[in-house]
Amino acid sequence: MFLTQITTSLILFFTGICGVLINRGHVLTILMCIELMLLGINLLYIVFSTYLDDLLGQIISLFILTVAASEVAIGLAILILFFTVRFNIKVH
């Protein structure tokens, strides 16, 4: 059970990295891939926190979730401004 959760978090993280590296043209896809990376890290913190019976990993995970929520809000605001200026969301 422990190994499958670690594998799942690593798959999420590396899927996010591959998505950022492959889809460099679309801002929305890059933001979603960064969110996948953060979710993979959160899952890893929670798994190790549960395994070690320590609450610190879950607290750090909550801080990462708040940072991710603010990153989404700021990222979408930048995306809207980018679209109003250039009328497309491609980074090229």
N, C-alpha and C positions, 0 to 999 in steps of 0.2 A: 504493500500500500504506500509506504513511504517513498519507494523508488519510483512508482508510477506518478506520484505528485511532483517529484523533482523533474522527471522526464517531461511532464506536461508543461511545467513552468519554463524549462529550457527550450522546448519547442515553441512556446509563445514568444519568448525573447528572441530566438534566432529567426523566427518568421518575421518579426518586426524589423530586425536588422536587414534581412534580405529585402523586405518591402521598401525600406528607405533607400537601399543601394540600387535597387532595380528601377523603382518608380520615382526618379528624381524630377520629373516634369510636372507632376500634379501635387499641388500644395495640400489638398484635402487627404490624399492617400498618404502623404508623408506624416500628417498629423495623426491619422488613424494608426499608422505603424508605430509611431512613438508611444501612443496609448497602449498598443499591444506589448511593447517592451516594458512599460511601467507595470502593466498587469502581471506579466511574467515575474518581475522582481517582487511584486507584492505577494504573489502566491508562494514564492520561495521563502520570503520572510515569515509568512504565516506557517508554512510547513515546518521550518526549523524552530519557530517559536513553540509550536505544539510538541514537536519531538523533544526539545530540551526543557519543556515545562517552564518557559520563561515568558513573561508578558511583554518584554521590551520589543520583540519583533512585531507583535501585533500593534503596538503603539506607533512604531516607525511606519508600519503599513498604513495606518490612518493618516499620518502626515504626508505620505506619498500620494494617497488618494486626494487629499486637499490640494496638493500641488498640481496633480493631474487635472483636477476640476478647474483650477484657475488657469492652467495652460490651455485648456479647451476654450475657455471664455476669451482669453486674449488672442488665441490663434484664430478663432472665428471672427473676432473683430478686425484683425489684420486682414483676413481673407475677404471680408466684405469691403474694406477700404481698397484692397488690391483690385477687386473686381470693378468697383466704381471708377477707378482711374484707368484701367487697361481694358475693361470689358471682356476679360477672360482670366482664368485662374492658373494658367500654365506658367511655370517658372522660367522656361527657356529664355 
